[in-house]
């Protein structure tokens, strides 16, 4: 018996088996959470993608094209809505990107996020505000493509939010009464990752806070907020409801983001953001201080949950519009936080759209 031949034959057989096994092991597909962080990196990191997207700049336009390319690549028909607005007496233009996933019902759940940013002069790249919201919506659109959900889902990416909610206002102004009647809910994803706590809000119970042109149409129905809260409680990362503070009852928010024009139309809204309402910030407990991390304060006093010296404090725990609103800084300050919060928001939205309960 030729032992050498047998050994060579056995080796060849084993090698062949291993090769076949390796070839059959395809790499695991990225999860929606992983995809969301990849999209956030591409959009908001100047080292790996676009970076800051100041309103009215070429970078804002590039971001719009980048969003549209992804959506069309997944088979969505994208409506590019160009609009004009006046800022400081000067006419400017921007654009909204809108894609739709037809559902069993013609009633529409609109989920929105603005893609422009501000604070670039301070070093912000708009990761929290609002690359995270855009990234989550893209990951949701990708995960749900081709599926038939209970209601039609409309993905809206708004331009020119930072200088006056101009994209959302233009979109709302383009709707006729029939289109308005189809809107079942609007969910605004703005600053959904980065801050200490992720909250979900409804519109304010006092219409005067929103200053709607037609107060009789205004809706502060909390049902969308409450449904998102209930779904989040089935996960490892439930949303929070902010406590009552001066001027704002528990769980209610003001008119400073893209949900406001929809509430004025009479559409029930929910607004998701990551911040920290337990902090006594520059103007009280208003959520404009995002974190207790000492690096974001000249001096933070844990006992009072405020600045050691309220007269001299300059940072106030803020991330939005500052040098800290960028992925490299966030990774240093809060390792793993952005990935975790972004992934949770992506998962919760997918669950909600599959079972909205509205």
C-alpha positions in Angstrom: 0.0 0.0 0.0 1.4 3.4 -1.0 1.2 5.4 2.3 2.4 8.5 0.7 -0.4 8.4 -1.9 -3.0 7.7 0.7 -1.8 10.6 2.8 -1.8 13.0 -0.2 -5.3 11.8 -1.2 -6.6 12.3 2.4 -5.1 15.8 2.6 -6.7 16.7 -0.7 -10.0 15.4 0.5 -9.8 17.4 3.7 -8.7 20.5 1.9 -11.6 20.2 -0.5 -14.1 19.8 2.3 -12.7 22.8 4.1 -12.8 24.9 0.9 -16.4 23.9 0.2 -17.4 24.7 3.8 -15.7 28.1 3.7 -17.3 29.0 0.4 -20.8 28.1 1.7 -20.4 30.4 4.7 -21.7 33.7 3.5 -21.0 36.8 5.7 -23.9 37.6 7.9 -26.1 40.5 6.6 -25.8 43.7 8.6 -28.7 44.4 10.9 -30.8 47.6 10.5 -29.0 48.9 13.6 -25.6 48.3 12.1 -26.7 49.9 8.8 -28.0 52.9 10.6 -24.6 53.6 12.2 -22.9 53.1 8.8 -25.3 55.7 7.2 -24.6 58.1 10.1 -20.9 57.8 9.5 -21.3 58.4 5.8 -23.4 61.4 6.3 -21.9 63.2 9.3 -18.2 62.2 9.4 -16.0 64.6 7.4 -13.2 62.0 7.5 -15.4 59.3 5.9 -18.3 61.1 4.3 -20.0 64.5 3.9 -19.6 66.0 7.4 -21.3 69.3 8.4 -24.3 70.3 6.2 -25.0 74.0 6.9 -28.3 75.1 5.7 -28.1 76.7 2.2 -24.7 75.3 1.3 -23.4 72.9 -1.3 -22.9 70.3 1.5 -26.7 70.4 2.2 -27.3 69.8 -1.5 -24.8 66.9 -1.5 -26.6 65.3 1.5 -29.9 65.5 -0.4 -28.4 63.7 -3.4 -26.9 61.1 -1.1 -30.2 60.4 0.5 -32.0 60.2 -2.8 -29.4 57.8 -4.3 -29.9 55.4 -1.4 -33.7 55.5 -1.7 -33.8 55.0 -5.4 -31.2 52.2 -5.1 -33.7 50.3 -2.9 -36.5 50.7 -5.5 -38.3 53.7 -4.0 -39.8 56.4 -6.2 -38.5 59.7 -4.7 -40.3 63.0 -5.0 -37.8 65.8 -4.9 -39.6 68.9 -3.7 -37.7 72.1 -4.3 -38.9 75.1 -2.3 -38.0 78.7 -1.8 -38.0 80.7 1.5 -37.0 84.1 2.7 -34.2 84.4 5.3 -33.0 87.8 6.5 -34.7 89.4 3.4 -32.9 87.0 1.0 -34.6 84.4 -1.1 -33.1 80.9 -0.6 -33.9 77.4 -1.9 -33.6 73.9 -0.5 -35.3 70.6 -1.1 -37.3 67.8 0.6 -37.0 64.2 -0.4 -40.1 62.1 0.0 -40.5 58.3 -0.6 -43.5 56.1 0.0 -44.1 52.5 0.9 -47.7 51.5 0.0 -49.6 49.7 2.7 -52.9 47.9 3.1 -54.5 51.2 4.0 -54.3 54.5 2.1 -53.9 56.2 5.5 -50.4 57.5 5.9 -47.9 57.4 8.7 -45.2 60.0 7.9 -41.9 59.8 9.6 -39.6 62.7 9.1 -36.0 63.9 9.8 -34.2 67.0 8.7 -30.8 66.5 7.1 -29.2 70.0 7.3 -27.0 71.0 10.3 -25.7 74.0 12.1 -22.9 74.9 14.4 -20.1 74.1 11.9 -18.3 77.3 13.0 -17.9 75.7 16.4 -16.8 72.4 15.0 -20.2 70.6 14.8 -20.6 68.0 12.1 -24.3 67.4 12.9 -24.0 63.8 14.0 -26.6 64.1 16.8 -28.5 67.0 15.1 -29.6 65.5 12.9 -27.5 62.9 11.1 -28.9 60.3 13.6 -32.5 60.9 12.6 -31.7 60.7 8.9 -29.6 57.5 9.4 -32.4 55.8 11.3 -35.0 56.6 8.7 -32.8 55.3 5.9 -32.1 52.1 7.8 -35.9 51.7 8.4 -36.7 52.3 4.7 -34.1 49.7 3.7 -35.3 47.1 6.2 -39.0 47.5 5.1 -38.6 47.8 1.3 -41.0 45.6 -0.5 -43.1 44.8 2.5 -46.8 45.6 2.8 -47.5 47.2 6.2 -50.9 48.0 7.8 -50.7 51.6 6.6 -48.8 53.5 3.9 -45.5 54.8 5.2 -44.1 58.1 3.9 -40.4 58.8 4.6 -39.7 62.6 4.5 -36.3 64.1 4.7 -36.6 67.9 5.2 -34.2 70.6 4.2 -33.6 74.0 5.8 -34.9 73.1 9.3 -32.2 74.8 11.2 -33.1 78.3 10.0 -36.9 78.1 10.5 -38.4 74.6 9.8 -38.6 75.7 6.2 -38.7 72.2 4.7 -41.6 71.0 6.9 -43.5 74.2 6.3 -43.1 73.9 2.6 -44.2 70.3 2.6 -47.3 71.0 4.7 -48.2 74.0 2.4 -48.1 71.7 -0.6 -50.9 69.4 0.8 -54.5 69.7 -0.2 -57.4 68.8 2.0 -57.6 65.2 0.7 -53.9 64.6 1.4 -54.2 66.1 4.9 -57.1 63.8 5.6 -54.9 60.8 4.7 -52.3 61.7 7.4 -52.8 59.4 10.3 -49.7 60.4 12.3 -46.3 62.2 12.0 -43.2 61.0 13.9 -40.3 63.4 14.1 -36.8 61.9 14.5 -34.6 64.9 15.5 -31.5 64.4 17.8 -32.5 60.8 18.6 -29.0 59.8 19.8 -26.2 61.3 21.9 -27.9 62.8 25.0 -28.3 61.0 28.3 -31.9 59.9 27.9 -34.1 59.2 24.9 -37.6 60.9 25.3 -40.8 60.7 23.3 -43.1 63.7 23.4 -46.6 64.7 22.1 -47.5 68.2 21.0 -48.2 70.8 23.7 -51.8 70.8 25.1 -51.9 74.6 24.7 -52.2 75.6 21.0 -50.8 79.0 21.8 -47.3 77.5 22.2 -47.5 76.7 18.4 -49.1 79.8 17.1 -51.0 78.0 14.3 -52.6 80.0 11.5 -55.8 78.0 12.2 -56.0 77.1 15.9 -59.2 75.1 15.3 -57.2 72.5 13.4 -54.5 72.0 16.0 -54.0 68.5 17.5 -52.2 67.6 20.7 -53.5 64.0 20.7 -50.9 62.0 22.6 -51.8 58.6 21.0 -48.8 58.4 18.7 -46.4 59.2 21.6 -48.2 56.7 23.8 -48.0 53.9 21.2 -44.3 54.5 20.7 -43.7 54.5 24.4 -45.6 51.2 24.8 -43.6 49.6 22.0 -40.3 50.8 23.4 -41.2 49.3 26.8 -41.0 45.8 25.1 -37.3 46.5 24.3 -34.2 46.8 26.4 -34.2 50.6 25.9 -37.6 52.1 26.7 -38.3 55.7 25.9 -38.8 58.2 28.8 -41.5 60.8 29.3 -40.1 64.1 30.5 -41.4 65.4 33.9 -43.5 68.5 34.1 -41.5 71.8 34.1 -42.4 75.4 33.9 -44.6 76.0 30.9 -44.5 72.4 29.7 -46.7 69.6 31.2 -45.3 66.1 31.4 -44.5 64.5 28.0 -45.4 67.6 26.0 -43.1 69.6 23.7 -42.8 72.9 22.0 -42.8 74.0 18.4 -39.1 74.1 17.7 -38.8 71.2 15.3 -40.4 69.8 12.2 -43.4 68.2 14.0 -44.9 71.6 14.6 -46.4 72.4 11.2 -48.1 68.9 11.2 -49.7 69.5 14.6 -51.1 72.7 13.3 -52.7 70.7 10.5 -54.5 68.6 13.1 -52.2 65.5 12.7 -51.3 63.7 15.9 -47.5 63.8 16.3 -44.7 62.3 18.3 -41.2 63.7 18.7 -38.2 61.7 19.7 -35.0 63.3 21.1 -32.1 62.4 23.3 -31.3 65.0 25.9 -31.7 65.3 29.7 -34.6 67.1 31.3 -33.4 66.4 34.8 -30.6 69.1 34.4 -31.3 72.6 35.7 -29.8 74.3 32.6 -29.2 77.9 31.6 -33.0 78.4 31.3 -34.2 75.8 33.7 -35.3 72.2 33.1 -36.0 72.7 29.4 -34.0 69.9 27.9 -31.4 72.2 26.3 -28.6 70.6 28.4 -28.0 67.2 26.9 -25.7 65.6 29.4 -24.2 65.6 32.9 -20.8 64.5 31.5 -18.2 66.8 33.2 -16.4 67.3 29.9 -19.4 69.3 28.7 -19.4 71.7 31.7 -16.9 74.2 33.0 -18.0 72.8 36.4 -21.0 70.5 37.0 -22.5 70.1 40.5 -24.2 66.7 40.9 -26.1 67.8 44.0 -27.9 70.6 42.3 -27.8 69.0 38.8 -26.6 72.4 37.5 -23.5 74.5 37.1 -21.3 75.0 40.1 -21.5 78.7 39.2 -24.5 79.6 37.1 -23.2 83.1 36.5 -19.9 82.0 34.9 -20.8 78.7 33.2 -20.3 78.7 29.5 -20.9 75.1 28.3 -24.1 74.0 30.1 -23.8 70.3 29.1 -24.7 71.0 25.5 -24.0 68.8 22.5 -26.2 70.2 19.8 -24.6 72.9 17.6 -21.2 72.6 19.5 -17.8 71.0 18.9 -19.1 67.9 20.6 -21.7 67.1 18.0 -19.4 64.9 15.9 -18.8 61.1 16.0 -15.2 61.2 17.0 -15.9 63.4 20.0 -19.0 61.4 21.0 -17.0 58.1 20.8 -14.6 59.6 23.3 -17.2 61.0 25.7 -19.8 58.2 25.4 -18.3 55.0 24.1 -21.0 52.9 22.4 -23.9 55.3 23.3 -24.6 56.6 19.8 -24.6 53.1 18.3 -26.9 51.8 21.0 -29.4 54.6 21.0 -29.5 54.8 17.2 -30.0 51.0 16.9 -32.8 51.1 19.5 -34.6 53.9 17.7 -34.3 52.0 14.4 -35.7 48.9 16.0 -38.6 50.7 17.7 -39.6 52.4 14.5 -39.7 49.2 12.5 -41.9 47.6 15.3 -44.2 50.6 15.3 -44.7 50.6 11.5 -45.5 46.9 11.5 -48.0 47.2 14.3 -48.9 50.9 14.7 -52.1 50.3 16.7 -53.6 53.6 15.5 
